[in-house]
Amino acid sequence: MLSVILDNLAEGIGPDEILASYPSLSTEDIHAAIAYAAELTREQIVAIPEGVSG
């Protein structure tokens, strides 16, 4: 359902319309989907130990 929520938001469909189309969802579900997507895209710095080459 995560991709459905994000796809709808990306198309410009508002949360109220998403909730009307998917009555099993709540406002909290939409907020959680956005928060999860933000976490997945967060940049992370990974330290490479000295002497390791790529």
PDB file with SEQRES, HELIX, SHEET and CRYST1 records, atoms N, CA, C and O in Angstrom:
SEQRES   1 A   54  MET LEU SER VAL ILE LEU ASP ASN LEU ALA GLU GLY ILE          
SEQRES   2 A   54  GLY PRO ASP GLU ILE LEU ALA SER TYR PRO SER LEU SER          
SEQRES   3 A   54  THR GLU ASP ILE HIS ALA ALA ILE ALA TYR ALA ALA GLU          
SEQRES   4 A   54  LEU THR ARG GLU GLN ILE VAL ALA ILE PRO GLU GLY VAL          
SEQRES   5 A   54  SER GLY                                                      
HELIX    1 AA1 LEU A    2  ALA A   10  1                                   9    
HELIX    2 AA2 PRO A   15  SER A   21  1                                   7    
HELIX    3 AA3 THR A   27  THR A   41  1                                  15    
CRYST1    1.000    1.000    1.000  90.00  90.00  90.00 P 1           1          
ATOM      1  N   MET A   1       0.808  -1.200   0.000  1.00  0.00           N  
ATOM      2  CA  MET A   1       0.000   0.000   0.000  1.00  0.00           C  
ATOM      3  C   MET A   1       0.851   1.264   0.000  1.00  0.00           C  
ATOM      4  O   MET A   1       0.391   2.339  -0.384  1.00  0.00           O  
ATOM      5  N   LEU A   2       2.101   1.118   0.437  1.00  0.00           N  
ATOM      6  CA  LEU A   2       3.019   2.264   0.457  1.00  0.00           C  
ATOM      7  C   LEU A   2       3.132   2.900  -0.920  1.00  0.00           C  
ATOM      8  O   LEU A   2       3.018   4.118  -1.060  1.00  0.00           O  
ATOM      9  N   SER A   3       3.355   2.072  -1.938  1.00  0.00           N  
ATOM     10  CA  SER A   3       3.521   2.623  -3.286  1.00  0.00           C  
ATOM     11  C   SER A   3       2.237   3.271  -3.788  1.00  0.00           C  
ATOM     12  O   SER A   3       2.298   4.257  -4.523  1.00  0.00           O  
ATOM     13  N   VAL A   4       1.090   2.749  -3.416  1.00  0.00           N  
ATOM     14  CA  VAL A   4      -0.190   3.336  -3.830  1.00  0.00           C  
ATOM     15  C   VAL A   4      -0.326   4.743  -3.245  1.00  0.00           C  
ATOM     16  O   VAL A   4      -0.703   5.684  -3.943  1.00  0.00           O  
ATOM     17  N   ILE A   5      -0.015   4.870  -1.965  1.00  0.00           N  
ATOM     18  CA  ILE A   5      -0.107   6.180  -1.309  1.00  0.00           C  
ATOM     19  C   ILE A   5       0.844   7.166  -1.964  1.00  0.00           C  
ATOM     20  O   ILE A   5       0.448   8.276  -2.319  1.00  0.00           O  
ATOM     21  N   LEU A   6       2.107   6.761  -2.126  1.00  0.00           N  
ATOM     22  CA  LEU A   6       3.101   7.670  -2.693  1.00  0.00           C  
ATOM     23  C   LEU A   6       2.812   7.999  -4.149  1.00  0.00           C  
ATOM     24  O   LEU A   6       2.992   9.142  -4.569  1.00  0.00           O  
ATOM     25  N   ASP A   7       2.366   7.016  -4.926  1.00  0.00           N  
ATOM     26  CA  ASP A   7       2.005   7.284  -6.326  1.00  0.00           C  
ATOM     27  C   ASP A   7       0.878   8.309  -6.411  1.00  0.00           C  
ATOM     28  O   ASP A   7       0.922   9.225  -7.233  1.00  0.00           O  
ATOM     29  N   ASN A   8      -0.129   8.148  -5.557  1.00  0.00           N  
ATOM     30  CA  ASN A   8      -1.245   9.089  -5.552  1.00  0.00           C  
ATOM     31  C   ASN A   8      -0.781  10.491  -5.174  1.00  0.00           C  
ATOM     32  O   ASN A   8      -1.156  11.467  -5.825  1.00  0.00           O  
ATOM     33  N   LEU A   9       0.027  10.594  -4.133  1.00  0.00           N  
ATOM     34  CA  LEU A   9       0.529  11.905  -3.726  1.00  0.00           C  
ATOM     35  C   LEU A   9       1.366  12.536  -4.837  1.00  0.00           C  
ATOM     36  O   LEU A   9       1.268  13.737  -5.087  1.00  0.00           O  
ATOM     37  N   ALA A  10       2.189  11.723  -5.500  1.00  0.00           N  
ATOM     38  CA  ALA A  10       3.028  12.231  -6.590  1.00  0.00           C  
ATOM     39  C   ALA A  10       2.186  12.737  -7.765  1.00  0.00           C  
ATOM     40  O   ALA A  10       2.604  13.639  -8.490  1.00  0.00           O  
ATOM     41  N   GLU A  11       1.016  12.162  -7.946  1.00  0.00           N  
ATOM     42  CA  GLU A  11       0.111  12.600  -9.022  1.00  0.00           C  
ATOM     43  C   GLU A  11      -0.688  13.840  -8.641  1.00  0.00           C  
ATOM     44  O   GLU A  11      -1.469  14.357  -9.439  1.00  0.00           O  
ATOM     45  N   GLY A  12      -0.482  14.315  -7.406  1.00  0.00           N  
ATOM     46  CA  GLY A  12      -1.192  15.506  -6.980  1.00  0.00           C  
ATOM     47  C   GLY A  12      -2.528  15.230  -6.310  1.00  0.00           C  
ATOM     48  O   GLY A  12      -3.304  16.149  -6.052  1.00  0.00           O  
ATOM     49  N   ILE A  13      -2.789  13.968  -6.030  1.00  0.00           N  
ATOM     50  CA  ILE A  13      -4.025  13.604  -5.352  1.00  0.00           C  
ATOM     51  C   ILE A  13      -3.836  13.862  -3.860  1.00  0.00           C  
ATOM     52  O   ILE A  13      -2.864  13.397  -3.265  1.00  0.00           O  
ATOM     53  N   GLY A  14      -4.741  14.586  -3.270  1.00  0.00           N  
ATOM     54  CA  GLY A  14      -4.625  14.966  -1.870  1.00  0.00           C  
ATOM     55  C   GLY A  14      -5.004  13.843  -0.918  1.00  0.00           C  
ATOM     56  O   GLY A  14      -5.671  12.883  -1.304  1.00  0.00           O  
ATOM     57  N   PRO A  15      -4.574  13.974   0.317  1.00  0.00           N  
ATOM     58  CA  PRO A  15      -4.862  12.948   1.330  1.00  0.00           C  
ATOM     59  C   PRO A  15      -6.362  12.655   1.484  1.00  0.00           C  
ATOM     60  O   PRO A  15      -6.741  11.496   1.654  1.00  0.00           O  
ATOM     61  N   ASP A  16      -7.213  13.676   1.426  1.00  0.00           N  
ATOM     62  CA  ASP A  16      -8.650  13.441   1.580  1.00  0.00           C  
ATOM     63  C   ASP A  16      -9.196  12.551   0.470  1.00  0.00           C  
ATOM     64  O   ASP A  16     -10.023  11.672   0.714  1.00  0.00           O  
ATOM     65  N   GLU A  17      -8.728  12.788  -0.742  1.00  0.00           N  
ATOM     66  CA  GLU A  17      -9.184  11.973  -1.874  1.00  0.00           C  
ATOM     67  C   GLU A  17      -8.639  10.547  -1.775  1.00  0.00           C  
ATOM     68  O   GLU A  17      -9.334   9.590  -2.116  1.00  0.00           O  
ATOM     69  N   ILE A  18      -7.414  10.409  -1.316  1.00  0.00           N  
ATOM     70  CA  ILE A  18      -6.837   9.068  -1.120  1.00  0.00           C  
ATOM     71  C   ILE A  18      -7.657   8.309  -0.074  1.00  0.00           C  
ATOM     72  O   ILE A  18      -7.992   7.140  -0.264  1.00  0.00           O  
ATOM     73  N   LEU A  19      -7.971   8.983   1.024  1.00  0.00           N  
ATOM     74  CA  LEU A  19      -8.760   8.344   2.081  1.00  0.00           C  
ATOM     75  C   LEU A  19     -10.149   7.954   1.582  1.00  0.00           C  
ATOM     76  O   LEU A  19     -10.683   6.922   1.986  1.00  0.00           O  
ATOM     77  N   ALA A  20     -10.735   8.768   0.709  1.00  0.00           N  
ATOM     78  CA  ALA A  20     -12.052   8.445   0.150  1.00  0.00           C  
ATOM     79  C   ALA A  20     -11.970   7.228  -0.773  1.00  0.00           C  
ATOM     80  O   ALA A  20     -12.895   6.416  -0.822  1.00  0.00           O  
ATOM     81  N   SER A  21     -10.867   7.106  -1.499  1.00  0.00           N  
ATOM     82  CA  SER A  21     -10.700   5.982  -2.423  1.00  0.00           C  
ATOM     83  C   SER A  21     -10.301   4.690  -1.717  1.00  0.00           C  
ATOM     84  O   SER A  21     -10.595   3.595  -2.196  1.00  0.00           O  
ATOM     85  N   TYR A  22      -9.635   4.827  -0.585  1.00  0.00           N  
ATOM     86  CA  TYR A  22      -9.157   3.666   0.169  1.00  0.00           C  
ATOM     87  C   TYR A  22      -9.611   3.804   1.621  1.00  0.00           C  
ATOM     88  O   TYR A  22      -8.837   4.235   2.476  1.00  0.00           O  
ATOM     89  N   PRO A  23     -10.861   3.439   1.899  1.00  0.00           N  
ATOM     90  CA  PRO A  23     -11.427   3.668   3.240  1.00  0.00           C  
ATOM     91  C   PRO A  23     -10.710   2.923   4.367  1.00  0.00           C  
ATOM     92  O   PRO A  23     -10.869   3.276   5.535  1.00  0.00           O  
ATOM     93  N   SER A  24      -9.934   1.912   4.038  1.00  0.00           N  
ATOM     94  CA  SER A  24      -9.219   1.185   5.095  1.00  0.00           C  
ATOM     95  C   SER A  24      -8.010   1.967   5.606  1.00  0.00           C  
ATOM     96  O   SER A  24      -7.433   1.617   6.636  1.00  0.00           O  
ATOM     97  N   LEU A  25      -7.624   3.030   4.883  1.00  0.00           N  
ATOM     98  CA  LEU A  25      -6.480   3.842   5.294  1.00  0.00           C  
ATOM     99  C   LEU A  25      -6.901   4.939   6.262  1.00  0.00           C  
ATOM    100  O   LEU A  25      -8.065   5.335   6.316  1.00  0.00           O  
ATOM    101  N   SER A  26      -5.929   5.413   7.018  1.00  0.00           N  
ATOM    102  CA  SER A  26      -6.154   6.547   7.919  1.00  0.00           C  
ATOM    103  C   SER A  26      -5.145   7.642   7.583  1.00  0.00           C  
ATOM    104  O   SER A  26      -4.183   7.419   6.848  1.00  0.00           O  
ATOM    105  N   THR A  27      -5.383   8.808   8.126  1.00  0.00           N  
ATOM    106  CA  THR A  27      -4.443   9.915   7.962  1.00  0.00           C  
ATOM    107  C   THR A  27      -3.065   9.512   8.478  1.00  0.00           C  
ATOM    108  O   THR A  27      -2.047   9.870   7.886  1.00  0.00           O  
ATOM    109  N   GLU A  28      -3.035   8.779   9.563  1.00  0.00           N  
ATOM    110  CA  GLU A  28      -1.763   8.317  10.131  1.00  0.00           C  
ATOM    111  C   GLU A  28      -1.020   7.403   9.164  1.00  0.00           C  
ATOM    112  O   GLU A  28       0.209   7.429   9.113  1.00  0.00           O  
ATOM    113  N   ASP A  29      -1.755   6.587   8.389  1.00  0.00           N  
ATOM    114  CA  ASP A  29      -1.122   5.722   7.383  1.00  0.00           C  
ATOM    115  C   ASP A  29      -0.415   6.554   6.317  1.00  0.00           C  
ATOM    116  O   ASP A  29       0.689   6.218   5.890  1.00  0.00           O  
ATOM    117  N   ILE A  30      -1.051   7.630   5.895  1.00  0.00           N  
ATOM    118  CA  ILE A  30      -0.440   8.500   4.882  1.00  0.00           C  
ATOM    119  C   ILE A  30       0.806   9.176   5.447  1.00  0.00           C  
ATOM    120  O   ILE A  30       1.831   9.252   4.770  1.00  0.00           O  
ATOM    121  N   HIS A  31       0.723   9.659   6.661  1.00  0.00           N  
ATOM    122  CA  HIS A  31       1.892  10.282   7.294  1.00  0.00           C  
ATOM    123  C   HIS A  31       3.022   9.267   7.470  1.00  0.00           C  
ATOM    124  O   HIS A  31       4.192   9.596   7.271  1.00  0.00           O  
ATOM    125  N   ALA A  32       2.676   8.047   7.840  1.00  0.00           N  
ATOM    126  CA  ALA A  32       3.688   7.003   8.017  1.00  0.00           C  
ATOM    127  C   ALA A  32       4.358   6.651   6.690  1.00  0.00           C  
ATOM    128  O   ALA A  32       5.563   6.403   6.648  1.00  0.00           O  
ATOM    129  N   ALA A  33       3.585   6.629   5.614  1.00  0.00           N  
ATOM    130  CA  ALA A  33       4.146   6.340   4.290  1.00  0.00           C  
ATOM    131  C   ALA A  33       5.149   7.406   3.883  1.00  0.00           C  
ATOM    132  O   ALA A  33       6.220   7.092   3.363  1.00  0.00           O  
ATOM    133  N   ILE A  34       4.806   8.662   4.119  1.00  0.00           N  
ATOM    134  CA  ILE A  34       5.713   9.766   3.788  1.00  0.00           C  
ATOM    135  C   ILE A  34       6.972   9.695   4.645  1.00  0.00           C  
ATOM    136  O   ILE A  34       8.079   9.882   4.140  1.00  0.00           O  
ATOM    137  N   ALA A  35       6.810   9.430   5.925  1.00  0.00           N  
ATOM    138  CA  ALA A  35       7.966   9.339   6.826  1.00  0.00           C  
ATOM    139  C   ALA A  35       8.874   8.179   6.438  1.00  0.00           C  
ATOM    140  O   ALA A  35      10.097   8.314   6.476  1.00  0.00           O  
ATOM    141  N   TYR A  36       8.301   7.056   6.069  1.00  0.00           N  
ATOM    142  CA  TYR A  36       9.095   5.892   5.658  1.00  0.00           C  
ATOM    143  C   TYR A  36       9.858   6.188   4.368  1.00  0.00           C  
ATOM    144  O   TYR A  36      11.038   5.856   4.255  1.00  0.00           O  
ATOM    145  N   ALA A  37       9.193   6.807   3.402  1.00  0.00           N  
ATOM    146  CA  ALA A  37       9.860   7.164   2.148  1.00  0.00           C  
ATOM    147  C   ALA A  37      10.998   8.145   2.404  1.00  0.00           C  
ATOM    148  O   ALA A  37      12.059   8.039   1.789  1.00  0.00           O  
ATOM    149  N   ALA A  38      10.787   9.087   3.297  1.00  0.00           N  
ATOM    150  CA  ALA A  38      11.845  10.048   3.630  1.00  0.00           C  
ATOM    151  C   ALA A  38      13.037   9.330   4.254  1.00  0.00           C  
ATOM    152  O   ALA A  38      14.187   9.646   3.946  1.00  0.00           O  
ATOM    153  N   GLU A  39      12.768   8.379   5.118  1.00  0.00           N  
ATOM    154  CA  GLU A  39      13.849   7.627   5.757  1.00  0.00           C  
ATOM    155  C   GLU A  39      14.635   6.811   4.726  1.00  0.00           C  
ATOM    156  O   GLU A  39      15.860   6.725   4.810  1.00  0.00           O  
ATOM    157  N   LEU A  40      13.947   6.219   3.765  1.00  0.00           N  
ATOM    158  CA  LEU A  40      14.616   5.431   2.736  1.00  0.00           C  
ATOM    159  C   LEU A  40      15.537   6.277   1.858  1.00  0.00           C  
ATOM    160  O   LEU A  40      16.532   5.778   1.333  1.00  0.00           O  
ATOM    161  N   THR A  41      15.209   7.536   1.704  1.00  0.00           N  
ATOM    162  CA  THR A  41      15.994   8.395   0.820  1.00  0.00           C  
ATOM    163  C   THR A  41      17.039   9.225   1.558  1.00  0.00           C  
ATOM    164  O   THR A  41      17.786   9.985   0.942  1.00  0.00           O  
ATOM    165  N   ARG A  42      17.087   9.075   2.878  1.00  0.00           N  
ATOM    166  CA  ARG A  42      18.037   9.844   3.669  1.00  0.00           C  
ATOM    167  C   ARG A  42      19.467   9.418   3.327  1.00  0.00           C  
ATOM    168  O   ARG A  42      19.774   8.228   3.256  1.00  0.00           O  
ATOM    169  N   GLU A  43      20.327  10.405   3.118  1.00  0.00           N  
ATOM    170  CA  GLU A  43      21.719  10.126   2.807  1.00  0.00           C  
ATOM    171  C   GLU A  43      22.430   9.596   4.048  1.00  0.00           C  
ATOM    172  O   GLU A  43      22.213  10.059   5.168  1.00  0.00           O  
ATOM    173  N   GLN A  44      23.274   8.620   3.809  1.00  0.00           N  
ATOM    174  CA  GLN A  44      24.068   8.054   4.900  1.00  0.00           C  
ATOM    175  C   GLN A  44      25.531   8.055   4.491  1.00  0.00           C  
ATOM    176  O   GLN A  44      25.869   7.820   3.331  1.00  0.00           O  
ATOM    177  N   ILE A  45      26.382   8.321   5.455  1.00  0.00           N  
ATOM    178  CA  ILE A  45      27.824   8.293   5.225  1.00  0.00           C  
ATOM    179  C   ILE A  45      28.349   6.993   5.805  1.00  0.00           C  
ATOM    180  O   ILE A  45      28.122   6.675   6.973  1.00  0.00           O  
ATOM    181  N   VAL A  46      29.051   6.254   4.972  1.00  0.00           N  
ATOM    182  CA  VAL A  46      29.618   4.980   5.411  1.00  0.00           C  
ATOM    183  C   VAL A  46      31.128   5.110   5.389  1.00  0.00           C  
ATOM    184  O   VAL A  46      31.719   5.417   4.354  1.00  0.00           O  
ATOM    185  N   ALA A  47      31.742   4.879   6.519  1.00  0.00           N  
ATOM    186  CA  ALA A  47      33.202   4.952   6.608  1.00  0.00           C  
ATOM    187  C   ALA A  47      33.815   3.694   6.012  1.00  0.00           C  
ATOM    188  O   ALA A  47      33.410   2.574   6.324  1.00  0.00           O  
ATOM    189  N   ILE A  48      34.788   3.901   5.158  1.00  0.00           N  
ATOM    190  CA  ILE A  48      35.518   2.780   4.550  1.00  0.00           C  
ATOM    191  C   ILE A  48      36.831   2.632   5.295  1.00  0.00           C  
ATOM    192  O   ILE A  48      37.625   3.571   5.361  1.00  0.00           O  
ATOM    193  N   PRO A  49      37.059   1.449   5.858  1.00  0.00           N  
ATOM    194  CA  PRO A  49      38.304   1.258   6.611  1.00  0.00           C  
ATOM    195  C   PRO A  49      39.532   1.476   5.722  1.00  0.00           C  
ATOM    196  O   PRO A  49      39.515   1.166   4.531  1.00  0.00           O  
ATOM    197  N   GLU A  50      40.583   2.007   6.318  1.00  0.00           N  
ATOM    198  CA  GLU A  50      41.823   2.260   5.600  1.00  0.00           C  
ATOM    199  C   GLU A  50      42.372   0.961   5.041  1.00  0.00           C  
ATOM    200  O   GLU A  50      42.339  -0.072   5.710  1.00  0.00           O  
ATOM    201  N   GLY A  51      42.873   1.010   3.823  1.00  0.00           N  
ATOM    202  CA  GLY A  51      43.439  -0.178   3.188  1.00  0.00           C  
ATOM    203  C   GLY A  51      42.456  -0.971   2.351  1.00  0.00           C  
ATOM    204  O   GLY A  51      42.849  -1.922   1.676  1.00  0.00           O  
ATOM    205  N   VAL A  52      41.186  -0.598   2.383  1.00  0.00           N  
ATOM    206  CA  VAL A  52      40.176  -1.279   1.590  1.00  0.00           C  
ATOM    207  C   VAL A  52      40.005  -0.492   0.300  1.00  0.00           C  
ATOM    208  O   VAL A  52      39.795   0.721   0.334  1.00  0.00           O  
ATOM    209  N   SER A  53      40.094  -1.174  -0.833  1.00  0.00           N  
ATOM    210  CA  SER A  53      39.908  -0.476  -2.112  1.00  0.00           C  
ATOM    211  C   SER A  53      38.674  -1.010  -2.789  1.00  0.00           C  
ATOM    212  O   SER A  53      38.249  -2.138  -2.539  1.00  0.00           O  
ATOM    213  N   GLY A  54      38.100  -0.189  -3.652  1.00  0.00           N  
ATOM    214  CA  GLY A  54      36.851  -0.557  -4.311  1.00  0.00           C  
ATOM    215  C   GLY A  54      37.017  -0.745  -5.713  1.00  0.00           C  
ATOM    216  O   GLY A  54      36.055  -1.059  -6.413  1.00  0.00           O  
TER     217      GLY A  54                                                      
END                                                                             
